[in-house]
Amino acid sequence: MKSLIIAALLTIFVHESMAQAPLRLAIAGLSHGHVDWIFNRKDKHDVQLVGIYETNPELIERYAQRYHMDEALFFTDLEAMLDKLKPDAVSAFGAISEHIDVVRACAPRKIHVMVEKPLATTLADAKEIAALASQYDIHVLTNFETSWYESNQAIKSLLDSDRLGAIRKVMVNDGHQGPKEIGVSEEFLEILTDSEKNGAGALVDFGCYGANLMTWLMDGARPISVTAVVHQNKPDVYREVDDEATIILQYPKAQAVIQASWNWPFSRKDMEVYGTRGYAIASDATTLRYRLQGANAAEETRKLKPREAPFNDPFSVLAAVVNGSLVLDQSDLYGLSVNTITVEILEAAIKSAVQQKTIYLPE
């Protein structure tokens, strides 16, 4: 009996140890300004950084010194890094246009991928990424900061419970004073102001949030049409790309207005949803204002707690998805279905702005 008890305890210990094994993560690129997130989560142990791919020697030296990392951690050949380290997953922090290259390298090796928003610069690349993920049975997640916002989740709950009624109008406002104005790195600025690497300027940089959120709110439905207007308010600063963009998404019975700007007086990521029975406004990550039809029709404000783990950290989400402890909904904000449509919307918006006309999406 004693030996059986010991064996059972050992089995439980082994299972718990396996469940708690950290995700072996490699980084592809250091030029994206969000990459610092991975180096500033030392209080969490669900991810182990095993390698970094980067070809810019100045960036390698800068990050090695900033975070006191051994330069042996760095590789200048992505495929060589993948073959040597065999990570569980790769998180891409280079230009958006390079996401397809990362997935092409990782998918045949059965390595999962998480990219920074948006998924790709073209619909063709997004579709190829989805096809590779399906063919090789890997997860490809897209990280948006607004996926961490409990206020957005609260609005979705109000919609799903029919307390807001059917969506009629959505306003999504995203951006800041401008990447140069807020002091992003030279390497990140070079990506953001290159239409080949970023897809466009503010239209993609911040328009992607609204496209992602609206597709999620509409349970994966695609809009009928996309209309976009862009402008350069600061052509002396942003010569090659737009710094101001407004995108209108039209659905059979709903409309979304996405205001993406590098001209706001302050940083903002807020959303307003108007339904047939009320409205709800996510003022920030944890502030919800809403007004619903009924006896007490006054507006109410709720201060929410931040999203619970693992949804309060994109790397924790990635680790949980890869180890199987988290299964995302088909239309999740991180998922390929929503994010392929997001890229389709952005591509149509770019075309609309260039051609100065409404673009109707194929059925």
Summary of the structure (lengths in Angstrom):
residues: 363
radius of gyration: 21.6
end to end distance: 66.4
largest distance: 80.4
contacts: 1244
relative contact order: 0.15
helix: 41%
strand: 23%
